[in-house]
Structures are given as C-alpha cells and as structure tokens.
Amino acid sequence: MPKMKVVGVVKTDKMQKTRRVEIPRIMKYPKYGKYVRTRTVCYVHDENNESSIGDTVEIEECRPMSKMKRWKLVGVVKKAIKIEEQ
C-alpha cells in the first residue's frame, strides 16, 4: 500500500528534529450543511532541521518514531518570507 503524502504549513519549530505541521481543509457540517474550516495537526520528523515556521512542506507517512510522530519530511515546497524587526 502506498504511503500518503500531504502538504501543510509549519506552525512550530521549537523542538529539535520535530515540527508541528497543520493541514488546513474545508468540510461540510453534517446537520446544517455549512462549510467550516478545520485543520489536522501532524508532528513531523525533520532530521536536518531544514524547515522553519511558516514554510510550506510536503510530508509522508512513516513508522511511529515516538508517541506522537508518525510523519517524516519529504521536502520544503516554499520557504516563508522573513521580516526583520527593527
């Protein structure tokens, strides 16, 4: 069975070799039929610490690496724009 690949945005990079990635999606609310925005949170293994906050990344399913990490980083799709504070 092929491994699932998804694209999301890095929200936290405070942990070493671990990133918190959010995958936004729109779902239809069952009772009222209204479309609502939801998100899925995945903890991703980033061996080389190559991603940072705001980057759009592609992730892939893998074996469990810890209690919460079930994904690994495939690559950075788009780097975030850094704004320097003065």
MODELLER restraints for C-alpha pairs under 7 A, 6 or more apart:
rsr = mdl.restraints
at = mdl.atoms
rsr.add(forms.Gaussian(group=physical.xy_distance, feature=features.Distance(at['CA:3:A'], at['CA:60:A']), mean=6.57, stdev=0.5))
rsr.add(forms.Gaussian(group=physical.xy_distance, feature=features.Distance(at['CA:3:A'], at['CA:61:A']), mean=5.62, stdev=0.5))
rsr.add(forms.Gaussian(group=physical.xy_distance, feature=features.Distance(at['CA:4:A'], at['CA:60:A']), mean=5.79, stdev=0.5))
rsr.add(forms.Gaussian(group=physical.xy_distance, feature=features.Distance(at['CA:4:A'], at['CA:61:A']), mean=5.68, stdev=0.5))
rsr.add(forms.Gaussian(group=physical.xy_distance, feature=features.Distance(at['CA:5:A'], at['CA:58:A']), mean=6.83, stdev=0.5))
rsr.add(forms.Gaussian(group=physical.xy_distance, feature=features.Distance(at['CA:5:A'], at['CA:59:A']), mean=5.61, stdev=0.5))
rsr.add(forms.Gaussian(group=physical.xy_distance, feature=features.Distance(at['CA:5:A'], at['CA:60:A']), mean=4.49, stdev=0.5))
rsr.add(forms.Gaussian(group=physical.xy_distance, feature=features.Distance(at['CA:5:A'], at['CA:61:A']), mean=6.74, stdev=0.5))
rsr.add(forms.Gaussian(group=physical.xy_distance, feature=features.Distance(at['CA:6:A'], at['CA:58:A']), mean=5.73, stdev=0.5))
rsr.add(forms.Gaussian(group=physical.xy_distance, feature=features.Distance(at['CA:6:A'], at['CA:59:A']), mean=5.57, stdev=0.5))
rsr.add(forms.Gaussian(group=physical.xy_distance, feature=features.Distance(at['CA:6:A'], at['CA:60:A']), mean=6.66, stdev=0.5))
rsr.add(forms.Gaussian(group=physical.xy_distance, feature=features.Distance(at['CA:7:A'], at['CA:23:A']), mean=6.80, stdev=0.5))
rsr.add(forms.Gaussian(group=physical.xy_distance, feature=features.Distance(at['CA:7:A'], at['CA:56:A']), mean=6.94, stdev=0.5))
rsr.add(forms.Gaussian(group=physical.xy_distance, feature=features.Distance(at['CA:7:A'], at['CA:57:A']), mean=5.65, stdev=0.5))
rsr.add(forms.Gaussian(group=physical.xy_distance, feature=features.Distance(at['CA:7:A'], at['CA:58:A']), mean=4.46, stdev=0.5))
rsr.add(forms.Gaussian(group=physical.xy_distance, feature=features.Distance(at['CA:7:A'], at['CA:59:A']), mean=6.29, stdev=0.5))
rsr.add(forms.Gaussian(group=physical.xy_distance, feature=features.Distance(at['CA:8:A'], at['CA:21:A']), mean=5.91, stdev=0.5))
rsr.add(forms.Gaussian(group=physical.xy_distance, feature=features.Distance(at['CA:8:A'], at['CA:22:A']), mean=5.48, stdev=0.5))
rsr.add(forms.Gaussian(group=physical.xy_distance, feature=features.Distance(at['CA:8:A'], at['CA:23:A']), mean=4.54, stdev=0.5))
rsr.add(forms.Gaussian(group=physical.xy_distance, feature=features.Distance(at['CA:8:A'], at['CA:56:A']), mean=5.66, stdev=0.5))
rsr.add(forms.Gaussian(group=physical.xy_distance, feature=features.Distance(at['CA:8:A'], at['CA:57:A']), mean=5.61, stdev=0.5))
rsr.add(forms.Gaussian(group=physical.xy_distance, feature=features.Distance(at['CA:8:A'], at['CA:58:A']), mean=6.57, stdev=0.5))
rsr.add(forms.Gaussian(group=physical.xy_distance, feature=features.Distance(at['CA:9:A'], at['CA:21:A']), mean=5.38, stdev=0.5))
rsr.add(forms.Gaussian(group=physical.xy_distance, feature=features.Distance(at['CA:9:A'], at['CA:22:A']), mean=5.45, stdev=0.5))
rsr.add(forms.Gaussian(group=physical.xy_distance, feature=features.Distance(at['CA:9:A'], at['CA:23:A']), mean=6.63, stdev=0.5))
rsr.add(forms.Gaussian(group=physical.xy_distance, feature=features.Distance(at['CA:9:A'], at['CA:54:A']), mean=6.00, stdev=0.5))
rsr.add(forms.Gaussian(group=physical.xy_distance, feature=features.Distance(at['CA:9:A'], at['CA:55:A']), mean=5.70, stdev=0.5))
rsr.add(forms.Gaussian(group=physical.xy_distance, feature=features.Distance(at['CA:9:A'], at['CA:56:A']), mean=4.53, stdev=0.5))
rsr.add(forms.Gaussian(group=physical.xy_distance, feature=features.Distance(at['CA:9:A'], at['CA:57:A']), mean=6.14, stdev=0.5))
rsr.add(forms.Gaussian(group=physical.xy_distance, feature=features.Distance(at['CA:10:A'], at['CA:19:A']), mean=6.56, stdev=0.5))
rsr.add(forms.Gaussian(group=physical.xy_distance, feature=features.Distance(at['CA:10:A'], at['CA:20:A']), mean=5.85, stdev=0.5))
rsr.add(forms.Gaussian(group=physical.xy_distance, feature=features.Distance(at['CA:10:A'], at['CA:21:A']), mean=4.43, stdev=0.5))
rsr.add(forms.Gaussian(group=physical.xy_distance, feature=features.Distance(at['CA:10:A'], at['CA:22:A']), mean=6.49, stdev=0.5))
rsr.add(forms.Gaussian(group=physical.xy_distance, feature=features.Distance(at['CA:10:A'], at['CA:52:A']), mean=6.63, stdev=0.5))
rsr.add(forms.Gaussian(group=physical.xy_distance, feature=features.Distance(at['CA:10:A'], at['CA:53:A']), mean=5.17, stdev=0.5))
rsr.add(forms.Gaussian(group=physical.xy_distance, feature=features.Distance(at['CA:10:A'], at['CA:54:A']), mean=5.31, stdev=0.5))
rsr.add(forms.Gaussian(group=physical.xy_distance, feature=features.Distance(at['CA:10:A'], at['CA:55:A']), mean=5.53, stdev=0.5))
rsr.add(forms.Gaussian(group=physical.xy_distance, feature=features.Distance(at['CA:10:A'], at['CA:56:A']), mean=6.48, stdev=0.5))
rsr.add(forms.Gaussian(group=physical.xy_distance, feature=features.Distance(at['CA:11:A'], at['CA:20:A']), mean=5.70, stdev=0.5))
rsr.add(forms.Gaussian(group=physical.xy_distance, feature=features.Distance(at['CA:11:A'], at['CA:21:A']), mean=5.77, stdev=0.5))
rsr.add(forms.Gaussian(group=physical.xy_distance, feature=features.Distance(at['CA:11:A'], at['CA:22:A']), mean=6.73, stdev=0.5))
rsr.add(forms.Gaussian(group=physical.xy_distance, feature=features.Distance(at['CA:11:A'], at['CA:53:A']), mean=5.36, stdev=0.5))
rsr.add(forms.Gaussian(group=physical.xy_distance, feature=features.Distance(at['CA:11:A'], at['CA:54:A']), mean=6.23, stdev=0.5))
rsr.add(forms.Gaussian(group=physical.xy_distance, feature=features.Distance(at['CA:12:A'], at['CA:19:A']), mean=5.85, stdev=0.5))
rsr.add(forms.Gaussian(group=physical.xy_distance, feature=features.Distance(at['CA:12:A'], at['CA:20:A']), mean=5.15, stdev=0.5))
rsr.add(forms.Gaussian(group=physical.xy_distance, feature=features.Distance(at['CA:12:A'], at['CA:53:A']), mean=5.79, stdev=0.5))
rsr.add(forms.Gaussian(group=physical.xy_distance, feature=features.Distance(at['CA:13:A'], at['CA:19:A']), mean=5.09, stdev=0.5))
rsr.add(forms.Gaussian(group=physical.xy_distance, feature=features.Distance(at['CA:13:A'], at['CA:20:A']), mean=6.85, stdev=0.5))
rsr.add(forms.Gaussian(group=physical.xy_distance, feature=features.Distance(at['CA:13:A'], at['CA:52:A']), mean=5.87, stdev=0.5))
rsr.add(forms.Gaussian(group=physical.xy_distance, feature=features.Distance(at['CA:13:A'], at['CA:53:A']), mean=6.11, stdev=0.5))
rsr.add(forms.Gaussian(group=physical.xy_distance, feature=features.Distance(at['CA:17:A'], at['CA:45:A']), mean=5.78, stdev=0.5))
rsr.add(forms.Gaussian(group=physical.xy_distance, feature=features.Distance(at['CA:17:A'], at['CA:46:A']), mean=4.70, stdev=0.5))
rsr.add(forms.Gaussian(group=physical.xy_distance, feature=features.Distance(at['CA:17:A'], at['CA:47:A']), mean=5.25, stdev=0.5))
rsr.add(forms.Gaussian(group=physical.xy_distance, feature=features.Distance(at['CA:17:A'], at['CA:48:A']), mean=6.84, stdev=0.5))
rsr.add(forms.Gaussian(group=physical.xy_distance, feature=features.Distance(at['CA:17:A'], at['CA:49:A']), mean=5.58, stdev=0.5))
rsr.add(forms.Gaussian(group=physical.xy_distance, feature=features.Distance(at['CA:18:A'], at['CA:43:A']), mean=6.68, stdev=0.5))
rsr.add(forms.Gaussian(group=physical.xy_distance, feature=features.Distance(at['CA:18:A'], at['CA:44:A']), mean=5.54, stdev=0.5))
rsr.add(forms.Gaussian(group=physical.xy_distance, feature=features.Distance(at['CA:18:A'], at['CA:45:A']), mean=4.86, stdev=0.5))
rsr.add(forms.Gaussian(group=physical.xy_distance, feature=features.Distance(at['CA:18:A'], at['CA:46:A']), mean=5.52, stdev=0.5))
rsr.add(forms.Gaussian(group=physical.xy_distance, feature=features.Distance(at['CA:19:A'], at['CA:43:A']), mean=5.73, stdev=0.5))
rsr.add(forms.Gaussian(group=physical.xy_distance, feature=features.Distance(at['CA:19:A'], at['CA:44:A']), mean=5.09, stdev=0.5))
rsr.add(forms.Gaussian(group=physical.xy_distance, feature=features.Distance(at['CA:19:A'], at['CA:45:A']), mean=6.59, stdev=0.5))
rsr.add(forms.Gaussian(group=physical.xy_distance, feature=features.Distance(at['CA:19:A'], at['CA:46:A']), mean=6.76, stdev=0.5))
rsr.add(forms.Gaussian(group=physical.xy_distance, feature=features.Distance(at['CA:20:A'], at['CA:41:A']), mean=6.81, stdev=0.5))
rsr.add(forms.Gaussian(group=physical.xy_distance, feature=features.Distance(at['CA:20:A'], at['CA:42:A']), mean=5.88, stdev=0.5))
rsr.add(forms.Gaussian(group=physical.xy_distance, feature=features.Distance(at['CA:20:A'], at['CA:43:A']), mean=4.71, stdev=0.5))
rsr.add(forms.Gaussian(group=physical.xy_distance, feature=features.Distance(at['CA:20:A'], at['CA:44:A']), mean=6.27, stdev=0.5))
rsr.add(forms.Gaussian(group=physical.xy_distance, feature=features.Distance(at['CA:21:A'], at['CA:41:A']), mean=5.78, stdev=0.5))
rsr.add(forms.Gaussian(group=physical.xy_distance, feature=features.Distance(at['CA:21:A'], at['CA:42:A']), mean=5.23, stdev=0.5))
rsr.add(forms.Gaussian(group=physical.xy_distance, feature=features.Distance(at['CA:21:A'], at['CA:43:A']), mean=6.21, stdev=0.5))
rsr.add(forms.Gaussian(group=physical.xy_distance, feature=features.Distance(at['CA:21:A'], at['CA:44:A']), mean=6.91, stdev=0.5))
rsr.add(forms.Gaussian(group=physical.xy_distance, feature=features.Distance(at['CA:22:A'], at['CA:39:A']), mean=6.19, stdev=0.5))
rsr.add(forms.Gaussian(group=physical.xy_distance, feature=features.Distance(at['CA:22:A'], at['CA:40:A']), mean=5.58, stdev=0.5))
rsr.add(forms.Gaussian(group=physical.xy_distance, feature=features.Distance(at['CA:22:A'], at['CA:41:A']), mean=4.64, stdev=0.5))
rsr.add(forms.Gaussian(group=physical.xy_distance, feature=features.Distance(at['CA:22:A'], at['CA:42:A']), mean=6.37, stdev=0.5))
rsr.add(forms.Gaussian(group=physical.xy_distance, feature=features.Distance(at['CA:23:A'], at['CA:39:A']), mean=5.39, stdev=0.5))
rsr.add(forms.Gaussian(group=physical.xy_distance, feature=features.Distance(at['CA:23:A'], at['CA:40:A']), mean=5.06, stdev=0.5))
rsr.add(forms.Gaussian(group=physical.xy_distance, feature=features.Distance(at['CA:23:A'], at['CA:41:A']), mean=6.46, stdev=0.5))
rsr.add(forms.Gaussian(group=physical.xy_distance, feature=features.Distance(at['CA:24:A'], at['CA:38:A']), mean=6.00, stdev=0.5))
rsr.add(forms.Gaussian(group=physical.xy_distance, feature=features.Distance(at['CA:24:A'], at['CA:39:A']), mean=4.36, stdev=0.5))
rsr.add(forms.Gaussian(group=physical.xy_distance, feature=features.Distance(at['CA:24:A'], at['CA:40:A']), mean=6.51, stdev=0.5))
rsr.add(forms.Gaussian(group=physical.xy_distance, feature=features.Distance(at['CA:25:A'], at['CA:37:A']), mean=5.94, stdev=0.5))
rsr.add(forms.Gaussian(group=physical.xy_distance, feature=features.Distance(at['CA:25:A'], at['CA:38:A']), mean=5.47, stdev=0.5))
rsr.add(forms.Gaussian(group=physical.xy_distance, feature=features.Distance(at['CA:25:A'], at['CA:39:A']), mean=5.82, stdev=0.5))
rsr.add(forms.Gaussian(group=physical.xy_distance, feature=features.Distance(at['CA:26:A'], at['CA:35:A']), mean=6.40, stdev=0.5))
rsr.add(forms.Gaussian(group=physical.xy_distance, feature=features.Distance(at['CA:26:A'], at['CA:36:A']), mean=5.65, stdev=0.5))
rsr.add(forms.Gaussian(group=physical.xy_distance, feature=features.Distance(at['CA:26:A'], at['CA:37:A']), mean=4.62, stdev=0.5))
rsr.add(forms.Gaussian(group=physical.xy_distance, feature=features.Distance(at['CA:26:A'], at['CA:38:A']), mean=6.01, stdev=0.5))
rsr.add(forms.Gaussian(group=physical.xy_distance, feature=features.Distance(at['CA:27:A'], at['CA:35:A']), mean=5.54, stdev=0.5))
rsr.add(forms.Gaussian(group=physical.xy_distance, feature=features.Distance(at['CA:27:A'], at['CA:36:A']), mean=5.61, stdev=0.5))
rsr.add(forms.Gaussian(group=physical.xy_distance, feature=features.Distance(at['CA:27:A'], at['CA:37:A']), mean=6.53, stdev=0.5))
rsr.add(forms.Gaussian(group=physical.xy_distance, feature=features.Distance(at['CA:28:A'], at['CA:34:A']), mean=5.64, stdev=0.5))
rsr.add(forms.Gaussian(group=physical.xy_distance, feature=features.Distance(at['CA:28:A'], at['CA:35:A']), mean=4.37, stdev=0.5))
rsr.add(forms.Gaussian(group=physical.xy_distance, feature=features.Distance(at['CA:28:A'], at['CA:36:A']), mean=6.30, stdev=0.5))
rsr.add(forms.Gaussian(group=physical.xy_distance, feature=features.Distance(at['CA:29:A'], at['CA:35:A']), mean=5.93, stdev=0.5))
rsr.add(forms.Gaussian(group=physical.xy_distance, feature=features.Distance(at['CA:29:A'], at['CA:36:A']), mean=6.68, stdev=0.5))
rsr.add(forms.Gaussian(group=physical.xy_distance, feature=features.Distance(at['CA:43:A'], at['CA:68:A']), mean=6.35, stdev=0.5))
rsr.add(forms.Gaussian(group=physical.xy_distance, feature=features.Distance(at['CA:43:A'], at['CA:69:A']), mean=4.92, stdev=0.5))
rsr.add(forms.Gaussian(group=physical.xy_distance, feature=features.Distance(at['CA:43:A'], at['CA:70:A']), mean=6.83, stdev=0.5))
rsr.add(forms.Gaussian(group=physical.xy_distance, feature=features.Distance(at['CA:43:A'], at['CA:71:A']), mean=6.52, stdev=0.5))
rsr.add(forms.Gaussian(group=physical.xy_distance, feature=features.Distance(at['CA:44:A'], at['CA:69:A']), mean=5.80, stdev=0.5))
rsr.add(forms.Gaussian(group=physical.xy_distance, feature=features.Distance(at['CA:44:A'], at['CA:70:A']), mean=6.82, stdev=0.5))
rsr.add(forms.Gaussian(group=physical.xy_distance, feature=features.Distance(at['CA:44:A'], at['CA:71:A']), mean=4.77, stdev=0.5))
rsr.add(forms.Gaussian(group=physical.xy_distance, feature=features.Distance(at['CA:44:A'], at['CA:72:A']), mean=5.05, stdev=0.5))
rsr.add(forms.Gaussian(group=physical.xy_distance, feature=features.Distance(at['CA:44:A'], at['CA:73:A']), mean=6.27, stdev=0.5))
rsr.add(forms.Gaussian(group=physical.xy_distance, feature=features.Distance(at['CA:45:A'], at['CA:69:A']), mean=6.73, stdev=0.5))
rsr.add(forms.Gaussian(group=physical.xy_distance, feature=features.Distance(at['CA:45:A'], at['CA:71:A']), mean=6.23, stdev=0.5))
rsr.add(forms.Gaussian(group=physical.xy_distance, feature=features.Distance(at['CA:45:A'], at['CA:72:A']), mean=4.60, stdev=0.5))
rsr.add(forms.Gaussian(group=physical.xy_distance, feature=features.Distance(at['CA:45:A'], at['CA:73:A']), mean=6.06, stdev=0.5))
rsr.add(forms.Gaussian(group=physical.xy_distance, feature=features.Distance(at['CA:46:A'], at['CA:72:A']), mean=6.46, stdev=0.5))
rsr.add(forms.Gaussian(group=physical.xy_distance, feature=features.Distance(at['CA:46:A'], at['CA:73:A']), mean=5.55, stdev=0.5))
rsr.add(forms.Gaussian(group=physical.xy_distance, feature=features.Distance(at['CA:51:A'], at['CA:76:A']), mean=6.71, stdev=0.5))
rsr.add(forms.Gaussian(group=physical.xy_distance, feature=features.Distance(at['CA:54:A'], at['CA:80:A']), mean=5.04, stdev=0.5))
rsr.add(forms.Gaussian(group=physical.xy_distance, feature=features.Distance(at['CA:55:A'], at['CA:76:A']), mean=6.94, stdev=0.5))
rsr.add(forms.Gaussian(group=physical.xy_distance, feature=features.Distance(at['CA:55:A'], at['CA:78:A']), mean=5.83, stdev=0.5))
rsr.add(forms.Gaussian(group=physical.xy_distance, feature=features.Distance(at['CA:55:A'], at['CA:79:A']), mean=4.71, stdev=0.5))
rsr.add(forms.Gaussian(group=physical.xy_distance, feature=features.Distance(at['CA:55:A'], at['CA:80:A']), mean=4.77, stdev=0.5))
rsr.add(forms.Gaussian(group=physical.xy_distance, feature=features.Distance(at['CA:56:A'], at['CA:76:A']), mean=6.18, stdev=0.5))
rsr.add(forms.Gaussian(group=physical.xy_distance, feature=features.Distance(at['CA:56:A'], at['CA:77:A']), mean=5.45, stdev=0.5))
rsr.add(forms.Gaussian(group=physical.xy_distance, feature=features.Distance(at['CA:56:A'], at['CA:78:A']), mean=5.07, stdev=0.5))
rsr.add(forms.Gaussian(group=physical.xy_distance, feature=features.Distance(at['CA:56:A'], at['CA:79:A']), mean=6.52, stdev=0.5))
rsr.add(forms.Gaussian(group=physical.xy_distance, feature=features.Distance(at['CA:57:A'], at['CA:75:A']), mean=5.91, stdev=0.5))
rsr.add(forms.Gaussian(group=physical.xy_distance, feature=features.Distance(at['CA:57:A'], at['CA:76:A']), mean=4.41, stdev=0.5))
rsr.add(forms.Gaussian(group=physical.xy_distance, feature=features.Distance(at['CA:57:A'], at['CA:77:A']), mean=5.10, stdev=0.5))
rsr.add(forms.Gaussian(group=physical.xy_distance, feature=features.Distance(at['CA:57:A'], at['CA:78:A']), mean=6.94, stdev=0.5))
rsr.add(forms.Gaussian(group=physical.xy_distance, feature=features.Distance(at['CA:58:A'], at['CA:73:A']), mean=6.36, stdev=0.5))
rsr.add(forms.Gaussian(group=physical.xy_distance, feature=features.Distance(at['CA:58:A'], at['CA:74:A']), mean=5.50, stdev=0.5))
rsr.add(forms.Gaussian(group=physical.xy_distance, feature=features.Distance(at['CA:58:A'], at['CA:75:A']), mean=5.51, stdev=0.5))
rsr.add(forms.Gaussian(group=physical.xy_distance, feature=features.Distance(at['CA:58:A'], at['CA:76:A']), mean=6.31, stdev=0.5))
rsr.add(forms.Gaussian(group=physical.xy_distance, feature=features.Distance(at['CA:58:A'], at['CA:77:A']), mean=6.50, stdev=0.5))
rsr.add(forms.Gaussian(group=physical.xy_distance, feature=features.Distance(at['CA:59:A'], at['CA:71:A']), mean=6.37, stdev=0.5))
rsr.add(forms.Gaussian(group=physical.xy_distance, feature=features.Distance(at['CA:59:A'], at['CA:72:A']), mean=5.63, stdev=0.5))
rsr.add(forms.Gaussian(group=physical.xy_distance, feature=features.Distance(at['CA:59:A'], at['CA:73:A']), mean=4.63, stdev=0.5))
rsr.add(forms.Gaussian(group=physical.xy_distance, feature=features.Distance(at['CA:59:A'], at['CA:74:A']), mean=5.20, stdev=0.5))
rsr.add(forms.Gaussian(group=physical.xy_distance, feature=features.Distance(at['CA:60:A'], at['CA:71:A']), mean=5.49, stdev=0.5))
rsr.add(forms.Gaussian(group=physical.xy_distance, feature=features.Distance(at['CA:60:A'], at['CA:72:A']), mean=5.44, stdev=0.5))
rsr.add(forms.Gaussian(group=physical.xy_distance, feature=features.Distance(at['CA:60:A'], at['CA:73:A']), mean=6.46, stdev=0.5))
rsr.add(forms.Gaussian(group=physical.xy_distance, feature=features.Distance(at['CA:60:A'], at['CA:74:A']), mean=6.41, stdev=0.5))
rsr.add(forms.Gaussian(group=physical.xy_distance, feature=features.Distance(at['CA:61:A'], at['CA:70:A']), mean=6.18, stdev=0.5))
rsr.add(forms.Gaussian(group=physical.xy_distance, feature=features.Distance(at['CA:61:A'], at['CA:71:A']), mean=4.58, stdev=0.5))
rsr.add(forms.Gaussian(group=physical.xy_distance, feature=features.Distance(at['CA:61:A'], at['CA:72:A']), mean=6.44, stdev=0.5))
rsr.add(forms.Gaussian(group=physical.xy_distance, feature=features.Distance(at['CA:62:A'], at['CA:70:A']), mean=5.66, stdev=0.5))
rsr.add(forms.Gaussian(group=physical.xy_distance, feature=features.Distance(at['CA:62:A'], at['CA:71:A']), mean=5.28, stdev=0.5))
rsr.add(forms.Gaussian(group=physical.xy_distance, feature=features.Distance(at['CA:62:A'], at['CA:72:A']), mean=6.37, stdev=0.5))
rsr.add(forms.Gaussian(group=physical.xy_distance, feature=features.Distance(at['CA:63:A'], at['CA:70:A']), mean=6.02, stdev=0.5))
rsr.add(forms.Gaussian(group=physical.xy_distance, feature=features.Distance(at['CA:64:A'], at['CA:70:A']), mean=4.70, stdev=0.5))
